[in-house]
Amino acid sequence: MKHFKIPVFFGLALSFLTIITAGAAEMKTAPINTIFGQGDVNPYGKFFTGQTYLQGLVARDDVLNSSIANVTFEPGARTNWHKHSGGQILLVVAGQGRYQEQGKDIQILNPGDVVQILPDVEHWHGAAPDSWFTHVSIEPNIPNNQVTWQDPVTDEQYK
């Protein structure tokens, strides 16, 4: 009986390590300085094209009325079209990105750029086709700031 427990223990341990390693393999490390940390695979990925990572900095806070997060995009990754009922502010910290409001031209984003998005303005943002991209997202006017996710940005719209 003692001989059986050791192989079972190591078998379970190996299975557990395989599961952990498989999950970690999906996450790449950004070759740019994400300043606040890259974070984990974005749990809102169904509203994005491509791979993104999210590092919460300040949780939704009804006292300070804000939520702040560091978002890192792999090259070509982008949000769906969306709008925030309370607006959004983007602080570009690394890489090169793209931002577009519905009906307007795409803007090229570089470190140090600040994008102020007024309430209910339909927009998308993400990485350039050949660059990782990181921005800090500030959602003011909590708890009344709700995100309405819309259609994905098509490759034609992106380019």
N, C-alpha and C positions, 0 to 999 in steps of 0.2 A: 504494500500500500504506500509506503514512504517513497518508493521509486516512482510511483505514478504521479504523485503530487508535484514533484519538481518539474517534469516535462510539461505538465498541464500549466503550471505557473509560468514557465518560460514561453510556452505557446501563447498564452493569453497576453503576456507582456509584449511579445513580438507583434501580435495582432493589433494591440493598442498603439504601439509605435508606428506601425504601418498606416493606421488611420490618421494619426497626427501628422506624419510626414506627407501623406497624400494631400491633406488639407493645406499644409504649408507650401507645397509645391505650386499651388495655384497663385500664391502671392509672390510677386516680384518685388525687388527692392529698387526704389527710384534712384537713378543715377544723378539726381539733383538734390540740393539741400532743401528738405521740406520744412526746415526750421523747427516746427512743433512736433515732428514725428509723422510718419506716413500713415499710421493707423492700420486698421484691419480692412479686409475686403468690404466694400460699401454694402450695408444691408438693404439699401434702396436701389440696388442694381437693376431691378426690373424697369426703372425709369431712366436708364442710361444706355447708351450704345458704347460698347467697349468696357474695359476694366477700370474701376475707380476705387479709391481707398478713403476711409473716413476716420478722422481722429477728433473726437469731441473735445472741445476746450472749455466751454461753459454750457452746462445743460440748460434746457428750457427753464427760464427763470421768470416767474410772475412778479418778482420784486423789482429786478432791474429791467424787466420787459425785453429780454433778448435771449438769443441762442447763438453760440459761436462755435464754428468747427473748421478744422483744416481739411481740405479736400484735395487729393492728389489724383491726377488723370494720367493714364498711360497714353502714348501717342495715338491721336485719332479718337480718343474717348470723349464723349460729350453727354450732356443732359438731354432729355426730351424737351420739347417746348413746354413751358410751364409759367405760372405766375404766382406771386405771393400777395395775399390780400393786405399785408402790412409792409410790403417792400422788402428789399434785400440790398446789402452792400457787399461787394467783393473787393478784397485786398490782395492783389497779385504779388506772390512772394518768390516764385521760381518758375523757370521755363518760359515757354511761349504758348499763349492761348488764343481763343476766339470767343467773341461775344456778339450776339445779334438780337435786336428787338424786332418783333414782327413788322414787316414792311420797310425796314431800314437795312443799310449795308452792314456787312460783317466788320467788326472792329478787331484789330490785332492787339493782343494784350501782352505786356512785358512787365517784369518785376518793377514794383513801385506804382503801377497803375491802380487807380481806384475807380470802381464802377458803382454808381449809385442808381439803383433800380427802383423807380416809384411804384407804389401799390398798384396791383392789377395790370402791370405791363407784361405782355406775353414775350418771353425771351428764351434763349438757351445759351449755354456757355460750356467750354471744354478746351481740350488740348489742340494744338496745331497738329497737322498730320504726321510730322516728323519730330515732335518734341514732347517730353513729359511736361506736365503743367501742374502747379500747385497754387491754390488761392485759399484765403481765409474767408469763410462765408459768415456774415452777420445777419441774423434775422431779427429786426427790431419789432416793436409793437406786439409782443407776446402778451397775453394769450390769444389775441385776436388775429394773429398772422397765420393764415392757413395756406398751404401750397396746393394748387390745383395742377395736377400733372396732365399733360396732353400727349399728342402724337410724337413719335420719335422724329428727330431731324433726319431727313433723307440724305443720302450721299450727295445728291444734286444740290440741296440747300447748303450742305456743309462745305462743299467746294466752290 
